[in-house]
Amino acid sequence: MSDFQRAPILIPETNGQNREGRRDGRTERDLTERISARIIRSNLLKKISVPLDTFLNHCFQAPAMRRVKIFLNGTWAGHPLHPALTDIPIGAWTLAIVLDLIGLLFRLPQLGLASSIAIGVGVVGALSAAAAGLMDWMDVDPPEKAIGAFHATVNVSATLLFLASFLIRWGQHWQPGWGAFAVASAGYLLVMLGGYLGGIMVFHMGVMINRNAYRSGPDDFTPAAAAGDLVEGQLKRLTIAEQPILLVKLDGKIHALGAVCSHYGVPLNEGTVVGRTIECPWHASRFSLEDGRVVRGPACDAIPAYDCRIVNHQVQIKIRR
C-alpha cells in the first residue's frame, strides 16, 4: 500500500464526530446536497477518477516525486497552496472581463492588449492551481474525489475557453472584439461554477480544513494517566476534558499531543513513532513529538501540543498556548 492509500478501517474525525452520514450522497435536503448527491453517484466520474487516482499514486510514490507533491500541497507555507493559487486566474480573468467591457462599450481599442495580457496570466495561474489541486485531490475519499473531479473538469473547460479567447485576440492583433469577449464570458461563467463546487468541497465536505481548529483545553494541569501505565514507544490515546489526547513515552520522556491528524482527521494512535515524530497512517504526514509542528507533509497545520508533568506518579497535562 502506498503512502497515499489509507487503511479502510479508519474513519476521519472532526471534533469527535465522523462525517460519513453526510458525505455519501444519500441526503438531499437543499440545493448543495442535491447537486453533491448527483455528482457523487455519477458512474462517468468514477470511470475517470479511479484510473487517474491510480496513475497519480503510482507516479508520486518515488521520493523525488513525493517532494514535489508535498511542495504543491503547501506544507512549506503552512497553508494549502491550491486555494491561494486560484486567486490568480479568478482575479486576472475578472480584470480581463472588465477591461473588455470598457474597451468595447467606450471604443477604447488600446485596452485590448491589457485584457489579453490579463487572460494570459490567468491561464498560467490556472495551470499552477490545477497542479496543486491534483495533489490535494489524491488524498481525499471517493465522495470528495467525485466532486473534485467535476470541479476540475469545469475549471479545465473554463481555462480552455479563455485560451481560445486569447488565441482569437492574437489573430486580431490584440484588438477587442465581441466574439473574443463572448468566449471569455462563457469561460468566466464556468469559473463561477467551479468556484461553487470548490466551496462545496471545503465548506460542505470539510476538505483541507484544519481538523483541530476548535480544540481547546485543558487550561490547567489535569490528571491524564498513571506514569507506570505508559510503555516506551507505545501510543496511548485518552480523552481528557473532552479532548482526544495522545501520550507517548520516548527515551523516558512523556509527550502529549492531539490525537487527530490535522490533515484529514485520522486517529494518530493508529500511526507510528518515527524518530522523534509521529507518522500519520494514511498520508504519512509527520508531526514533532516535542511541539506538534509539521515535520513532513502533506499536512499543513500543526497538531495541539500539551505540557506534561508527573505528580504523585500521575501524568498531568495542560494545553500549550
C-alpha positions in Angstrom: 0.0 0.0 0.0 1.4 3.4 -1.0 1.9 6.4 1.4 -1.2 7.9 -0.1 -3.5 5.0 0.2 -5.3 4.7 3.5 -6.3 1.8 5.7 -10.1 1.2 5.2 -10.9 0.6 8.8 -10.2 4.1 9.9 -12.8 6.9 9.9 -11.9 10.6 9.8 -12.7 12.6 12.9 -13.7 16.2 13.2 -14.2 17.4 16.8 -15.1 13.9 17.9 -17.6 13.2 15.1 -17.2 11.3 11.9 -18.7 12.7 8.7 -19.9 9.5 6.9 -23.6 10.2 7.3 -23.4 13.4 5.2 -20.8 12.6 2.7 -22.2 9.6 0.9 -24.7 11.4 -1.2 -27.8 10.0 0.5 -29.2 13.2 2.0 -30.7 15.8 -0.3 -32.1 18.5 1.9 -31.0 21.5 0.0 -29.6 22.6 -3.4 -26.0 21.9 -2.4 -26.8 18.4 -1.2 -28.9 17.6 -4.3 -26.0 18.7 -6.6 -23.5 16.8 -4.5 -25.5 13.6 -4.5 -25.9 13.5 -8.2 -22.2 14.1 -8.8 -21.2 11.5 -6.3 -23.4 8.9 -7.9 -22.1 9.6 -11.4 -20.6 6.4 -12.9 -18.9 8.5 -15.6 -16.9 10.4 -13.0 -15.9 7.2 -11.3 -14.6 5.8 -14.6 -12.5 9.0 -14.9 -11.3 9.4 -11.3 -10.4 5.8 -10.4 -7.7 5.3 -13.2 -6.4 8.9 -12.7 -6.1 8.3 -9.0 -4.2 5.0 -9.5 -1.9 6.7 -12.0 -1.1 9.6 -9.7 -0.5 7.4 -6.7 1.9 5.3 -8.8 3.8 8.3 -10.1 4.2 10.0 -6.7 5.5 7.0 -4.7 9.1 7.8 -5.7 10.8 10.0 -3.0 11.7 12.8 -5.5 8.1 13.0 -6.8 6.8 12.9 -3.3 8.7 16.0 -2.5 7.1 17.7 -5.5 3.7 16.6 -4.2 4.3 17.9 -0.7 5.6 21.2 -2.1 2.4 21.6 -4.1 0.3 20.7 -1.0 1.7 23.8 0.6 3.3 22.3 3.7 6.2 24.7 3.4 3.8 27.7 3.6 1.7 26.3 6.4 -1.4 26.7 4.2 -2.8 24.7 1.3 -1.3 26.1 -1.9 -4.3 25.4 -4.2 -6.8 27.9 -2.8 -4.1 30.6 -2.8 -3.2 29.9 -6.5 -6.9 30.0 -7.6 -6.9 33.8 -6.8 -4.6 34.4 -9.8 -6.9 33.2 -12.6 -10.0 34.5 -10.9 -8.5 37.9 -10.4 -6.9 38.1 -13.8 -9.9 36.9 -15.7 -12.2 39.3 -13.8 -9.9 42.1 -14.8 -10.0 41.0 -18.4 -13.8 40.9 -18.5 -13.9 44.4 -17.0 -11.3 45.8 -19.5 -13.1 44.1 -22.4 -16.4 45.8 -21.4 -14.9 49.2 -21.0 -12.9 48.9 -24.3 -15.9 47.6 -26.3 -18.5 50.0 -24.8 -16.4 53.1 -24.9 -14.4 52.2 -28.0 -11.0 52.1 -26.4 -9.0 49.6 -28.5 -5.9 50.3 -26.5 -7.4 48.2 -23.7 -7.3 45.1 -25.9 -3.7 44.3 -25.2 -4.2 44.8 -21.5 -7.1 42.4 -21.3 -5.2 39.9 -23.4 -2.3 40.0 -21.0 -4.7 39.5 -18.1 -6.2 36.4 -19.8 -2.7 35.0 -20.4 -1.7 35.5 -16.8 -4.9 33.8 -15.8 -4.3 30.8 -18.0 -0.8 30.3 -16.5 -2.2 30.7 -12.9 -5.0 28.2 -13.7 -2.4 25.6 -14.7 -0.5 26.1 -11.5 -3.7 25.9 -9.4 -4.7 22.7 -11.2 -1.3 21.1 -10.4 -1.7 21.9 -6.7 -5.3 20.8 -6.7 -4.5 17.4 -8.1 -2.0 16.8 -5.3 -4.7 17.6 -2.7 -7.3 15.5 -4.7 -5.1 12.4 -4.3 -5.6 12.4 -0.5 -9.4 12.6 -0.3 -12.1 9.9 -0.2 -14.4 8.8 -3.0 -17.3 11.2 -2.3 -14.9 14.2 -2.3 -13.0 12.7 -5.3 -16.2 12.8 -7.3 -16.9 16.4 -6.5 -13.3 17.3 -7.1 -13.2 15.5 -10.5 -16.2 17.5 -11.6 -14.7 20.7 -10.2 -11.6 20.0 -12.2 -13.5 19.3 -15.4 -15.4 22.5 -15.2 -12.3 24.6 -14.4 -10.3 22.9 -17.2 -13.1 23.7 -19.6 -13.1 27.3 -18.4 -9.3 27.5 -18.9 -9.6 26.2 -22.5 -12.3 28.8 -23.3 -10.0 31.6 -22.0 -7.1 30.1 -24.0 -9.4 30.1 -27.1 -10.3 33.8 -26.4 -6.6 34.6 -26.1 -5.8 33.0 -29.5 -8.7 34.9 -31.1 -7.3 38.1 -29.8 -3.9 37.2 -31.1 -5.3 36.7 -34.5 -7.0 40.1 -34.3 -3.7 41.8 -33.3 -4.9 42.2 -29.7 -7.9 44.4 -30.7 -11.0 43.9 -28.6 -13.9 42.1 -30.2 -17.3 40.9 -29.2 -16.5 37.3 -30.3 -13.4 37.0 -28.1 -15.4 38.6 -25.2 -18.3 36.2 -25.6 -15.9 33.2 -25.4 -14.2 34.7 -22.3 -17.6 35.3 -20.7 -18.6 31.7 -21.2 -15.3 30.7 -19.5 -16.0 33.1 -16.7 -19.4 31.6 -16.0 -17.7 28.2 -15.8 -15.2 29.6 -13.4 -18.0 30.7 -11.1 -19.5 27.2 -11.3 -16.0 25.7 -10.5 -15.7 28.0 -7.5 -19.1 26.9 -6.2 -18.0 23.3 -6.5 -14.8 24.1 -4.7 -16.8 25.7 -2.0 -18.9 22.5 -1.6 -15.7 20.5 -1.0 -14.4 22.9 1.6 -17.4 24.3 3.4 -19.8 21.3 3.0 -17.5 18.4 3.0 -14.6 19.7 5.0 -11.7 19.1 2.6 -8.3 20.5 3.5 -9.6 22.2 6.7 -7.6 22.0 10.0 -9.2 19.1 11.9 -8.0 20.6 15.2 -9.2 24.2 14.7 -11.6 24.1 17.6 -9.5 22.0 20.1 -9.2 23.7 23.4 -8.0 22.8 27.0 -7.4 21.7 29.5 -6.1 25.1 30.5 -4.9 23.8 33.9 -2.9 20.7 34.7 -5.3 17.8 34.6 -4.6 14.1 35.5 -4.3 12.0 32.4 -2.8 8.6 33.3 -0.6 6.7 35.7 3.0 7.2 34.7 3.6 3.5 35.2 1.0 2.6 32.6 2.9 4.2 29.8 5.1 1.8 27.8 8.2 3.0 26.0 7.3 3.8 22.3 3.7 2.9 22.7 0.9 5.3 21.6 -1.8 5.7 24.2 -5.0 7.6 23.3 -7.1 9.2 26.1 -10.0 11.6 26.3 -9.2 14.4 28.7 -11.6 17.3 29.2 -13.4 16.1 26.1 -10.3 16.4 24.0 -8.6 13.4 22.3 -5.1 13.2 23.6 -2.1 11.1 22.6 0.5 10.2 25.2 3.9 8.8 24.0 6.8 7.9 26.2 10.1 8.1 24.3 13.6 7.8 25.9 11.9 8.1 29.3 10.3 11.5 28.4 6.5 11.7 28.1 5.0 13.7 25.3 1.3 14.7 24.9 -0.2 15.7 21.6 -3.6 16.0 19.9 -4.7 12.5 18.8 -6.2 13.7 15.5 -4.2 14.4 12.3 -4.8 18.0 11.2 -4.8 17.0 7.5 -7.7 14.6 7.3 -8.8 13.7 10.8 -7.1 10.4 11.1 -6.6 8.8 14.6 -2.9 9.2 15.2 -2.9 6.4 17.8 -3.1 4.2 14.7 0.2 5.8 13.5 3.8 5.0 14.0 6.6 6.6 16.0 9.4 7.5 13.5 12.5 9.1 15.1 11.1 11.9 17.2 7.9 12.2 15.2 4.5 10.5 14.9 3.6 9.4 11.4 0.0 9.5 10.2 -1.1 6.1 8.9 -3.0 7.4 5.9 -0.9 10.0 4.1 2.4 9.7 6.0 2.4 13.3 7.4 4.8 13.5 10.4 4.4 15.7 13.5 7.1 16.5 16.0 6.7 14.9 19.4 8.1 18.0 21.0 5.7 20.6 19.9 3.3 19.1 17.3 4.7 21.1 14.3 4.6 19.5 10.8 7.8 17.9 10.0 6.7 16.3 6.7 3.5 16.9 4.7 1.1 16.8 3.1 -0.4 18.2 6.3 -0.1 22.0 6.6 -1.3 22.6 10.2 0.4 21.6 13.4 -1.4 19.4 15.9 -2.1 20.6 19.5 0.8 20.1 22.0 0.4 19.8 25.7 2.8 20.5 28.7 3.4 17.4 30.9 4.4 16.9 34.5 4.3 14.0 36.9 2.8 14.5 40.3 2.4 11.5 42.7 3.1 9.1 39.8 0.3 10.6 37.8 0.9 12.3 34.4 -0.8 15.7 34.3 -1.2 17.7 31.1 -2.4 21.2 30.0 -2.7 22.7 26.6 0.3 24.7 25.5 -0.7 28.2 24.4 
